[in-house]
């Protein structure tokens, strides 16, 4: 099996792909999988052999999801693998937003002469800023990163308000009891001294912090954004900065307009830039590819349902289909026509698409697979021969 690379991938991840089974490189043709970090795949023409794409990171803005779904290509990401790295940078961002640390460092570098120490003592008051302890922090998005940020901020003495209408059970269990889980964003806007964003960019979250949102916020609010630049409407942000509504904005995403702003601190997209994070993301992405190609199991897909099944039979038929009525019945009937007995079957849907795993101990010939492929609503079919005897 072939895995095409479009970025430099950590050796920790590549070691997950057995060299006896996988050919890995950046100049392959007819490859089975793509392992990618930040390279854009939107203009790429994918080979017919491509079965899956794994993004070593959380965001998948660089991958054409709809086109992949239509072609039966599973897209994975690595949720939580870089969570600690982003959490640590976010905590640093809260401190940078408060204490005018960057301005102070830049000012000290301008000093000259033997009386530097005296100049520092005389001028340091201009860089004073508030402590974060006891302040109210609004965490918007309580996924793997947001939960860690909320817990860390609470441990530092902040009064934390968390908002996420889609919080998972696992995230809810790891959220410290003293954190306020609120139901309306308005509460965060009106109550919080600090706001930090930890949610994906979608049609519903784009421009989440807009003119209306800024109008509801407290005077002098400080905002940290290490999630996605487009979550904040730049024009509205610039106006809020000019009016003093926003006292500081710390972000990981540079733009020409923000570079000249007095109370904006920009880091060069450092969110997941730690060796530990890169290793974790690469390792998880490689494992997702391996699990899907070798066993047909889907974990952490962003365009298809997660579905894993223990192998109990000789052959496993993996089917990606449209989520329309009677598909499971059609698949079962099609297999029956070719005398194939179903040992185990699992099906799960997500939006417009569904995934089906069928296990059988019978031989499955090419005509049976072609028969399934020709059925209405079927997008992709493949067979995996198991080691189970």
C-alpha positions, 0 to 999 in steps of 0.5 A, spaced: 500 500 500 502 507 498 502 513 502 503 519 499 506 525 503 505 532 502 509 535 508 514 533 512 511 528 517 514 526 524 518 520 524 514 518 530 508 517 525 512 514 519 514 509 524 507 507 525 507 504 517 510 498 517 515 498 511 514 491 509 507 493 507 507 500 506 511 505 501 511 512 503 514 518 499 512 524 496 513 522 489 508 516 488 502 515 483 496 511 484 497 511 492 492 509 497 492 514 502 495 521 503 498 524 509 498 531 510 499 537 515 498 544 512 498 543 504 492 545 500 489 539 496 483 543 493 486 544 486 489 536 486 486 531 482 486 525 486 487 518 483 482 513 483 486 508 488 485 514 493 481 511 499 483 516 505 486 522 507 489 523 514 490 530 516 496 531 522 492 536 525 485 538 527 483 543 522 481 540 515 480 547 511 485 545 506 481 538 504 475 538 499 471 535 504 465 535 499 469 532 493 472 527 498 465 524 500 462 524 493 468 520 491 468 515 497 474 518 500 474 518 508 478 524 511 481 523 518 483 528 523 487 528 529 482 531 535 486 532 541 493 530 539 495 537 539 491 540 545 496 541 550 500 545 545 495 549 544 492 550 551 499 552 553 500 557 548 493 560 550 495 560 557 501 564 555 496 569 550 492 570 556 498 573 560 500 577 554 494 580 553 494 582 560 501 584 562 504 588 556 509 583 556 511 584 549 511 592 549 515 592 555 520 587 552 521 591 545 522 598 550 527 595 554 531 593 547 531 600 545 535 603 552 542 604 551 548 607 556 550 605 563 544 607 566 539 602 563 537 599 570 535 606 572 531 607 566 527 601 567 525 602 574 523 609 571 519 607 565 516 600 567 509 603 570 507 604 563 507 597 562 503 595 568 497 590 567 492 586 571 493 579 573 488 574 571 487 571 577 479 572 579 477 575 573 472 572 569 474 568 562 469 565 557 471 559 553 467 558 547 468 551 544 469 545 549 472 540 545 479 537 547 483 544 547 477 548 550 476 543 556 484 543 557 484 551 557 478 551 562 481 547 567 488 550 566 485 557 567 480 555 573 487 552 576 490 559 576 484 562 579 480 565 574 472 564 574 471 560 568 465 560 563 464 555 558 460 555 552 459 549 547 452 547 545 455 540 542 459 538 548 461 531 548 460 526 554 467 525 555 469 532 554 463 534 560 466 528 564 473 532 564 470 539 565 472 541 572 466 542 577 467 549 578 467 551 571 460 554 569 457 551 563 452 556 560 447 555 555 448 562 551 453 566 548 450 572 550 452 571 558 460 570 556 459 577 552 456 581 557 460 578 563 467 576 561 473 580 562 477 575 557 474 571 552 478 565 548 476 561 542 476 554 541 471 551 535 472 549 528 470 554 522 464 552 519 458 556 516 455 557 523 461 559 526 464 564 521 464 571 524 462 569 530 465 575 534 462 580 529 459 587 530 453 585 534 457 581 539 462 586 540 457 591 542 455 586 548 461 585 551 464 589 557 469 595 556 476 593 555 475 586 554 481 582 552 480 576 546 485 570 545 484 567 538 488 561 537 483 557 533 481 560 526 482 567 524 475 567 520 471 566 527 472 574 528 470 579 523 476 583 522 472 590 520 468 589 527 474 587 531 478 593 528 472 598 530 472 595 537 480 596 538 479 603 536 473 604 540 477 601 546 471 596 547 477 591 546 483 592 550 487 587 547 487 582 541 492 576 541 492 571 535 495 566 532 493 569 525 497 574 521 493 579 517 496 586 514 491 590 517 492 587 524 500 588 523 499 595 525 494 595 530 497 598 537 493 593 542 494 586 537 499 581 539 500 576 533 504 569 533 506 566 527 501 560 527 505 557 533 499 553 536 501 546 534 508 547 533 511 543 538 515 537 537 511 533 542 504 535 538 507 534 531 509 527 534 502 526 537 499 528 530 503 524 526 502 518 530 495 518 530 494 520 523 498 514 521 494 509 525 488 512 522 490 510 515 493 503 517 486 501 521 482 503 515 486 500 510 488 494 513 481 493 517 476 498 514 475 501 521 473 508 521 475 513 527 476 520 527 473 521 520 470 528 519 466 526 513 463 519 514 461 516 521 466 512 525 465 505 525 469 499 528 468 492 528 472 486 531 474 481 525 471 475 526 470 472 519 475 471 513 472 476 509 470 483 510 466 488 505 467 495 506 461 499 503 460 507 503 453 509 500 448 515 500 444 515 506 437 513 503 432 508 505 433 501 504 440 501 503 442 496 508 436 491 505 439 492 498 446 490 500 443 484 504 439 482 498 445 483 493 449 479 497 444 473 498 443 473 490 451 471 490 450 466 495 454 470 500 452 469 507 453 475 512 456 473 519 456 480 522 454 486 519 454 494 522 451 500 519 452 507 521 450 514 518 452 521 518 448 526 514 448 524 507 453 518 507 453 512 511 458 506 512 457 499 512 461 493 514 459 486 512 463 480 514 462 473 511 466 466 511 464 465 504 468 467 498 467 473 494 468 474 487 469 480 483 462 479 480 459 480 487 463 486 488 461 489 481 454 487 483 454 491 489 458 497 486 452 498 480 447 498 485 443 505 486 446 509 492 453 505 492 459 510 492 465 505 494 466 498 495 472 494 497 474 487 500 479 486 505 481 479 507 482 477 514 487 473 518 481 470 521 481 463 520 
